[in-house]
Amino acid sequence: MGYHVPKTALSLMAAVYRKIFPAVDRELYFWKKRAEAIPNDELRRQALSSIKSKRFHCQGGAVYALLAGYRWREAIRFIVAYQTISDYLDNLCDRSTSLNPDDFRLLHQSMVDALTPTNPIQHYYALRAEQDDGGYLADLVRTCQSVLRKLDQYSLIQKHIHPLEKLYEDLQVHKHVTESERVERLKNWFGSEGEPYPSLSWYEFSAAAGSTLGIFCLVSYTIGGKMSASLAKRIHTSYFPYMQGLHILLDYYIDQDEDIVEGDLNFCSYYPDRKTMIERFLFFIDQADRSIRPLPDQNFHKMIHHGLVGLYLGDPKVKTLAGGSEIAKKLLEYSGPRARFFHWNTKIYHKLRKYNRNS
């Protein structure tokens, strides 16, 4: 059956709960079974951990599948596989045994290959001690390639999708090296890449690089046969840096306490004070709103934009943050009724999940 892009928050939530989340669950179940069969203990542990703790990344990204029309299942297949690569590699760089930037670069070659259907599979673990994943990462790459290989319009987005991946890859390499080198590397990177974005700080530019939303938007429209050269360019400039930056800044915001415990770099910690952070969040909300106006299906992109605010601020972790309730109230009021609608839905979702776990 065909699928229309939802035009209201209610119709979007209905599509998400009835179609998108169940399809994501099926895909993740498949990859979880594959991860359970990984021979190496450390690789298996990190693969399973990434699926368990970062499931919501796939759920959020998969909403873009609604832009693919009747081929939305193909879009979900790509999005879940690509996001699973991203989350798995994040764990391998963040929580595992290596601090080698060359290792991180080689691991992330898998994300380049996933976006390049003609690229051969490589030995992505060649520079680390753990080697045998039973073909898990290679199969994730092949899944992405198999979806993209069928797209007649894929050439229209390649010159936009690869720069977005390169930014993501560079970020992952710089932010996971030895702790004493991270900030200097990120500042130098911003010095070489950030000139077109004078309104951003080095840590805001880094945050914008860490999102996969632009890639999912480009691929989903292409799967739906709606792509053109001009649309590809509009999506790229509409999503980077502000839409993607808002996404990751909110993600880092709710993870602040967790990252202190784990000793992880958190971009929100570089704001000089809470007042400045709130002002910059409001700036990103404004700029994201402006940047998506040239896109088709404008209501959809606005709902994603406001949904991000509601989704992240509806996370139970917000209540544990210093000033969390106050910040959430300000950002939700500023973002308007759609954000509050998604916020309310997210809180209900978390309560139901907690109830189901305890029952």
Salt bridges, closest charged atoms under 4 A:
ASP25 OD1 - ARG55 NH1 2.89
GLU36 OE2 - LYS32 NZ 2.96
GLU36 OE1 - LYS33 NZ 3.50
ASP41 OD1 - ARG44 NH2 2.73
GLU42 OE1 - ARG45 NH2 3.04
GLU74 OE2 - ARG71 NE 2.89
ASP87 OD1 - HIS57 ND1 2.95
ASP90 OD2 - LYS54 NZ 2.86
ASP90 OD1 - HIS176 NE2 3.48
ASP94 OD2 - ARG95 NH1 3.67
ASP94 OD1 - HIS176 NE2 3.55
ASP103 OD2 - ARG128 NH2 2.84
GLU130 OE1 - ARG128 NH1 3.32
ASP139 OD2 - ARG34 NH2 2.69
ASP139 OD1 - ARG142 NH1 3.02
GLU169 OE2 - ARG105 NH1 3.15
ASP170 OD1 - ARG105 NH1 2.64
ASP170 OD1 - LYS166 NZ 2.94
GLU204 OE2 - ARG280 NE 2.79
ASP255 OD1 - LYS317 NZ 2.63
GLU258 OE1 - LYS317 NZ 3.25
ASP264 OD2 - ARG95 NH2 2.72
GLU279 OE2 - LYS275 NZ 2.70
ASP289 OD2 - ARG293 NH2 3.43
GLU326 OE1 - ARG274 NH1 3.77
GLU326 OE2 - LYS330 NZ 3.49
